[in-house]
Amino acid sequence: MAFARREHGPPRPALLFLLSILPLLVLFIFSSAAAPPTAASPAALHNNNWAVLVCTSRFWFNYRHMANTLSLYRTVKRLGIPDERIILMLADDMACNPRNNYPAQVFNNENHQLNLYGDNVEVDYRGYEVTVENFLRVLTGRHESSVPRSKRLLSDEGSHILLYMTGHGGDEFLKFQDNEELQSHDLADAVKQMKEKHRFKELLIMVDTCQAATLFSQLQSPGVLAIGSSKKGENSYSHHLDSDIGVSVVDRFTFHTLAFFEKLNMYSNASLNSLFNSYDPSMLLSTAYYRMDLYKRALNEVPVTNFFGSVMKTIHTDSAYTGFLAAREVETPLSMRNNILGAAMLQNEASTRRSNIEKMKEAQLRSDGWTEILLEGKNSDTVVMYGLGAMGVLLAISTWLSM
């Protein structure tokens, strides 16, 4: 005797339809979990400063251009930018020139009190290495694999960069080695590439040359501030002649820039506006030019150390800074110092125990593989692979049921 099978639940076609779309729903859920948020990420924080200092001139009579660059090099180092974040390019070695009456020394003042070419000068590009091509490669980061890290500008989207250049220039160009030129559109294109590759947050370009303002005419990238020693049709002049050396030793624009910074230290709050206002046309014998339309912050709110100095990093600790204990050792009795040190040690131990407990709890939370993937939110490929695997299994089940 045959018995008819009683149907329970939804009809078979509806069941097959639900099983067929279930893998797509699973994949959608996992892909949504792995996808980055659609909201715009917050602006990168200013976390490091870099300096690119370029002397483009050769020959002894251009002594002042090397002195200009070494003077800025000394200033930014004094204000806290370390050598590993300074790219120094010198087109000639005036210190070892046979005409130099002071071998291995370079001065920017006729009193000869400050040797700019001391033991701590690290030149990254020297002599014929200073070319337009190498300069543009430094800015854009397009180096050959053989170039060491010490000769690269390893900046990022949180970097403030000071670009200082000095040499002979004209209408929309700056001469390199007296045989090639950097055009204004070359500089603008390099800055555009830097911005697109997130190589800076803000960029200050400072140029000491004739008609320096024309070198900025093609710039279009946001976050760029430019200052030049002279406007179109104006020359930039040297400051004074050193009779012992026989040539001028510093340019006027750089001399007055140094005079401004010699009053400051790395903790000073002087603004860019105060620096720009310090340039007196009657002293420069030219008109300093500023291009500020691409820079959105008010200059009176931007400290000069944002470009010429270091970025102070604050490290949070649960215990008191032990440096205060060392500073008071002279006036603090021995027993009191022992008590203070003992309390600090106990506090450090308690902080360590709390940290270890938090790490253990975090390890327990992450013990399950799925939990780790979802909490980390970093390995999106793994999440997608799990989703594809689940889809394959469910697809196989639905195919088997349809047979």
C-alpha distance (Angstrom), angle and dihedral (degrees) to the residues before:
residue distance angle dihedral
M1 . . .
A2 3.79 . .
F3 3.76 121.1 .
A4 3.78 123.1 -157.5
R5 3.82 114.5 -124.4
R6 3.79 112.3 -119.5
E7 3.79 115.2 -131.9
H8 3.81 117.2 -132.2
G9 3.83 125.3 -170.4
P10 3.76 125.0 -0.1
P11 3.80 122.4 -10.3
R12 3.82 117.7 -87.3
P13 3.87 95.6 -106.2
A14 3.80 91.1 53.8
L15 3.80 90.8 49.7
L16 3.80 91.3 51.1
F17 3.82 90.5 49.3
L18 3.80 92.1 52.1
L19 3.80 91.5 48.2
S20 3.79 91.5 48.7
I21 3.83 95.4 54.2
L22 3.83 95.1 40.0
P23 3.85 93.6 82.0
L24 3.81 90.3 52.1
L25 3.80 90.5 52.4
V26 3.82 90.8 49.8
L27 3.82 91.4 49.9
F28 3.82 91.2 47.9
I29 3.81 91.9 51.9
F30 3.80 94.3 49.6
S31 3.80 93.3 43.4
S32 3.79 90.4 51.5
A33 3.80 90.4 51.0
A34 3.80 91.8 50.3
A35 3.81 97.9 43.1
P36 3.82 117.3 99.5
P37 3.79 117.2 -111.0
T38 3.78 114.5 -85.6
A39 3.78 93.9 -138.3
A40 3.77 115.8 101.0
S41 3.78 113.2 -95.3
P42 3.79 117.0 -116.5
A43 3.79 117.9 -95.1
A44 3.78 114.9 -85.0
L45 3.78 114.4 -96.9
H46 3.79 120.6 -116.5
N47 3.79 101.3 -109.5
N48 3.82 108.6 150.3
N49 3.81 142.9 25.6
W50 3.80 129.2 -143.5
A51 3.80 133.8 -173.8
V52 3.81 129.0 -155.4
L53 3.82 109.4 -168.7
V54 3.80 117.6 -173.6
C55 3.81 132.2 -173.2
T56 3.82 107.0 -173.3
S57 3.84 100.7 -178.2
R58 3.78 132.6 96.2
F59 3.81 131.3 -166.0
W60 3.78 132.4 59.7
F61 3.81 97.1 -90.3
N62 3.84 87.7 63.2
Y63 3.82 90.8 60.8
R64 3.81 90.3 125.2
H65 3.81 93.2 62.9
M66 3.78 91.8 59.7
A67 3.81 89.6 44.9
N68 3.82 89.3 51.3
T69 3.79 92.0 54.1
L70 3.80 95.8 43.8
S71 3.80 89.4 49.1
L72 3.82 91.5 55.9
Y73 3.81 88.5 44.2
R74 3.80 91.0 55.8
T75 3.82 91.5 45.8
V76 3.81 97.6 52.7
K77 3.81 90.9 45.0
R78 3.80 90.7 51.0
L79 3.80 89.7 50.5
G80 3.78 91.9 53.3
I81 3.81 112.5 -89.6
P82 3.83 106.5 132.5
D83 3.80 124.2 -135.3
E84 3.80 92.4 -108.5
R85 3.81 88.0 65.4
I86 3.80 96.8 46.3
I87 3.81 123.4 85.1
L88 3.83 107.6 -160.3
M89 3.81 118.1 -167.5
L90 3.83 118.7 -175.4
A91 3.78 118.1 178.1
D92 3.81 94.4 -160.4
D93 3.80 138.8 19.5
M94 3.80 105.7 -124.3
A95 3.80 91.2 169.3
C96 3.81 91.4 68.8
N97 3.79 97.8 36.4
P98 3.83 111.1 126.5
R99 3.82 89.6 -129.5
N100 3.78 91.6 61.5
N101 3.81 110.5 107.0
Y102 3.82 88.0 -163.4
P103 3.82 104.7 54.2
A104 3.81 116.4 -148.7
Q105 3.81 90.6 8.2
V106 3.79 134.3 103.6
F107 3.81 124.1 -170.9
N108 3.78 134.6 -169.9
N109 3.80 95.8 -164.7
E110 3.76 133.7 50.8
N111 3.82 91.8 -126.0
H112 3.85 88.8 70.8
Q113 3.80 92.3 -145.7
L114 3.80 96.2 131.9
N115 3.80 122.2 51.5
L116 3.80 106.0 -156.6
Y117 3.79 92.9 -169.6
G118 3.79 98.3 64.8
D119 3.77 133.4 147.2
N120 3.81 94.9 -77.5
V121 3.81 100.6 58.6
E122 3.81 113.4 120.2
V123 3.80 111.5 -168.3
D124 3.80 112.4 -163.1
Y125 3.82 99.9 -176.4
R126 3.80 118.9 26.1
G127 3.81 135.4 -179.4
Y128 3.78 114.6 -28.8
E129 3.81 90.8 7.1
V130 3.81 86.9 76.5
T131 3.79 100.3 88.6
V132 3.78 135.1 139.9
E133 3.80 89.3 -109.8
N134 3.80 94.6 53.3
F135 3.79 91.1 44.0
L136 3.81 91.8 54.1
R137 3.81 90.6 44.9
V138 3.79 89.9 54.7
L139 3.80 91.6 52.5
T140 3.80 97.2 44.3
G141 3.81 97.6 35.8
R142 3.82 92.9 -126.4
H143 3.80 97.4 141.9
E144 3.76 131.8 153.0
S145 3.79 113.8 -107.4
S146 3.83 91.6 -108.4
V147 3.83 93.5 64.0
P148 3.84 109.0 104.2
R149 3.79 122.6 -126.6
S150 3.81 91.0 -111.7
K151 3.82 89.4 67.7
R152 3.81 95.3 48.4
L153 3.78 131.6 90.2
L154 3.83 98.6 -127.7
S155 3.78 96.0 -175.7
D156 3.81 126.8 143.9
E157 3.80 141.3 -164.0
G158 3.81 90.3 -71.5
S159 3.82 95.3 53.8
H160 3.78 129.4 112.9
I161 3.81 109.7 -154.4
L162 3.80 129.2 -161.2
L163 3.81 112.1 -156.6
Y164 3.81 111.9 -169.3
M165 3.80 121.8 -179.5
T166 3.78 131.4 176.1
G167 3.80 133.0 176.8
H168 3.79 139.9 86.4
G169 3.78 117.3 -34.9
G170 3.75 145.5 160.5
D171 3.78 141.7 -177.3
E172 3.85 104.0 -15.1
F173 3.81 96.5 -24.2
L174 3.82 142.3 87.5
K175 3.80 119.8 -156.7
F176 3.82 120.6 -126.1
Q177 3.83 118.8 -159.1
D178 3.82 89.4 -18.8
N179 3.83 90.5 -82.8
E180 3.83 107.5 72.0
E181 3.78 137.7 33.8
L182 3.77 139.4 -137.9
Q183 3.80 106.9 -139.9
S184 3.80 124.3 -149.7
H185 3.81 91.4 -115.0
D186 3.83 90.0 52.3
L187 3.79 89.8 56.4
A188 3.82 92.5 44.8
D189 3.81 92.0 49.9
A190 3.82 91.9 49.5
V191 3.81 91.7 49.6
K192 3.81 89.9 48.5
Q193 3.81 90.4 53.3
M194 3.79 90.2 48.0
K195 3.80 90.7 53.5
E196 3.80 93.6 46.9
K197 3.82 90.6 49.7
H198 3.83 92.0 48.8
R199 3.81 92.9 -118.1
F200 3.80 95.7 145.2
K201 3.77 143.7 19.8
E202 3.81 94.7 -158.6
L203 3.80 130.8 5.4
L204 3.81 128.3 -160.5
I205 3.81 115.0 -164.3
M206 3.82 115.8 -164.4
V207 3.80 119.4 -177.8
D208 3.80 128.0 -177.2
T209 3.81 107.3 -166.6
C210 3.80 141.2 97.9
Q211 3.82 113.4 -64.7
A212 3.80 88.9 2.9
A213 3.82 93.5 164.2
T214 3.81 91.6 68.2
L215 3.80 91.2 64.1
F216 3.83 89.4 69.5
S217 3.80 97.7 50.7
Q218 3.82 96.4 100.8
L219 3.82 98.4 45.3
Q220 3.81 113.9 122.3
S221 3.81 106.0 156.1
P222 3.82 118.1 113.2
G223 3.78 119.8 -118.8
V224 3.82 94.1 39.6
L225 3.80 123.7 127.2
A226 3.81 120.1 -175.1
I227 3.79 134.4 -169.3
G228 3.79 127.6 -179.0
S229 3.78 133.7 -172.7
S230 3.81 95.4 -127.0
K231 3.78 143.9 18.2
K232 3.77 127.5 -121.0
G233 3.79 110.6 -62.9
E234 3.83 93.2 20.0
N235 3.79 129.5 108.7
S236 3.79 127.4 -138.9
Y237 3.77 114.5 -131.1
S238 3.78 137.6 -150.2
H239 3.79 118.5 -112.3
H240 3.80 106.4 -137.2
L241 3.78 143.5 -19.0
D242 3.79 124.3 -114.9
S243 3.81 107.2 -144.0
D244 3.82 92.9 -160.8
I245 3.79 93.7 53.4
G246 3.78 92.7 35.7
V247 3.81 98.9 -135.9
S248 3.80 139.9 68.4
V249 3.79 111.5 -78.4
V250 3.83 104.5 -161.3
D251 3.81 140.0 15.0
R252 3.80 121.8 -117.8
F253 3.80 97.4 -118.4
T254 3.81 93.3 50.3
F255 3.81 91.8 42.3
H256 3.82 92.3 57.7
T257 3.82 90.8 42.8
L258 3.81 88.8 56.0
A259 3.82 91.3 46.0
F260 3.81 88.3 56.8
F261 3.81 94.6 49.2
E262 3.80 95.9 44.5
K263 3.82 87.2 72.2
L264 3.83 92.4 55.9
N265 3.77 138.6 71.9
M266 3.81 131.9 -165.5
Y267 3.83 91.4 -84.7
S268 3.81 95.7 53.4
N269 3.80 120.4 119.9
A270 3.81 98.2 -153.0
S271 3.80 110.5 143.9
L272 3.78 132.6 -132.3
N273 3.78 87.0 -114.1
S274 3.82 90.5 61.2
L275 3.81 89.8 50.0
F276 3.80 93.0 50.7
N277 3.80 92.2 46.0
S278 3.80 90.9 52.6
Y279 3.82 92.3 71.1
D280 3.79 108.0 97.9
P281 3.84 113.6 -165.2
S282 3.80 90.3 -148.3
M283 3.80 89.4 59.0
L284 3.81 96.7 40.6
L285 3.83 93.9 43.2
S286 3.82 83.7 -140.5
T287 3.79 137.1 64.1
A288 3.80 117.9 -100.0
Y289 3.81 110.6 -134.6
Y290 3.81 127.1 -150.2
R291 3.81 126.4 -164.1
M292 3.81 106.1 -159.0
D293 3.82 105.6 152.4
L294 3.83 92.5 96.8
Y295 3.81 93.2 49.4
K296 3.80 114.8 78.6
R297 3.81 102.8 -170.8
A298 3.79 122.9 90.3
L299 3.80 108.8 -105.5
N300 3.81 93.5 -138.0
E301 3.83 88.1 62.0
V302 3.82 96.3 51.1
P303 3.83 116.3 84.5
V304 3.79 115.5 -139.6
T305 3.81 87.5 -126.5
N306 3.82 87.3 69.3
F307 3.81 84.9 80.1
F308 3.81 107.9 10.7
G309 3.81 98.4 41.9
S310 3.77 144.2 42.0
V311 3.80 131.3 -76.5
M312 3.79 110.4 -117.3
K313 3.81 112.4 -136.3
T314 3.82 118.2 -154.9
I315 3.81 117.0 -147.8
H316 3.81 113.5 -157.9
T317 3.81 117.0 -139.9
D318 3.79 130.3 177.9
S319 3.79 92.7 -139.9
A320 3.79 131.1 62.7
Y321 3.79 118.1 -86.6
T322 3.81 106.6 -93.5
G323 3.79 89.9 -145.9
F324 3.80 88.9 76.3
L325 3.80 88.8 56.6
A326 3.79 91.5 51.9
A327 3.78 91.6 48.7
R328 3.82 91.3 54.9
E329 3.80 97.3 45.2
V330 3.80 92.4 100.5
E331 3.78 94.9 57.3
T332 3.82 100.6 30.9
P333 3.84 119.9 88.9
L334 3.81 116.5 -117.9
S335 3.81 95.1 -113.8
M336 3.80 91.9 50.8
R337 3.81 91.0 48.6
N338 3.79 89.9 52.2
N339 3.79 90.7 50.7
I340 3.79 91.8 48.4
L341 3.79 92.8 47.3
G342 3.79 90.9 46.4
A343 3.79 91.6 51.9
A344 3.78 90.8 48.4
M345 3.81 91.1 50.4
L346 3.81 91.4 49.9
Q347 3.79 90.2 49.2
N348 3.79 90.9 49.6
E349 3.80 90.7 49.5
A350 3.80 91.3 50.3
S351 3.79 90.2 48.9
T352 3.82 90.1 50.4
R353 3.81 91.5 50.4
R354 3.81 91.4 50.4
S355 3.78 90.1 49.3
N356 3.81 91.7 50.1
I357 3.81 91.8 49.2
E358 3.79 90.9 50.6
K359 3.80 90.5 49.7
M360 3.82 91.0 50.4
K361 3.80 91.3 50.8
E362 3.77 91.0 48.3
A363 3.81 90.5 49.3
Q364 3.81 90.5 52.6
L365 3.79 91.2 50.3
R366 3.77 90.4 50.9
S367 3.80 96.7 44.4
D368 3.79 91.9 99.9
G369 3.84 113.2 74.0
W370 3.81 95.3 -137.2
T371 3.80 91.7 49.0
E372 3.81 91.2 51.7
I373 3.78 93.1 50.2
L374 3.80 94.1 47.7
L375 3.81 94.1 44.2
E376 3.79 95.1 46.4
G377 3.79 94.4 46.9
K378 3.80 88.3 -170.2
N379 3.83 106.2 100.3
S380 3.79 99.8 61.9
D381 3.81 91.4 161.5
T382 3.80 90.5 63.5
V383 3.80 91.7 51.2
V384 3.79 91.7 49.8
M385 3.83 90.9 48.9
Y386 3.82 90.4 53.1
G387 3.79 88.8 50.3
L388 3.80 92.7 49.8
G389 3.80 90.5 48.1
A390 3.79 91.9 51.8
M391 3.79 90.2 47.4
G392 3.80 90.9 52.4
V393 3.80 92.8 51.5
L394 3.80 93.3 48.3
L395 3.79 91.3 45.5
A396 3.79 90.2 53.8
I397 3.81 90.8 50.1
S398 3.81 92.3 49.7
T399 3.85 90.9 48.7
W400 3.81 91.3 50.4
L401 3.83 91.6 49.9
S402 3.79 91.6 50.3
M403 3.83 92.5 56.0
